[in-house]
Amino acid sequence: MTADPERRLAEALRAQARGGGRPMTPPRGEPDRAPGVSVRTALLLALLGGGVLGMVLALLSLLAPGLIPALG
């Protein structure tokens, strides 16, 4: 009697591991990268560009006071 539930459980686990008769979907691979600039590269370039622009404006305001009008 105890072998019957164990056998049914083993069969159910095997069927679940095989997909249970359902067609299995193929495993997903890595998506193909689109040619061009990646988002990470674009964000890094924008950050570096903003840093350079900020440094230029800061140096310009220190070295040539009054050249850049006040905004406030």
Buried (B, 14 or more C-beta within 10 A) or exposed (E): EEEEEEEEEEEEEEEEEEEEEEEEEEEEEEEEEEEEEEEEEEEEEEEEEEEEEEEEEEEEEEEEEEEEEEEE
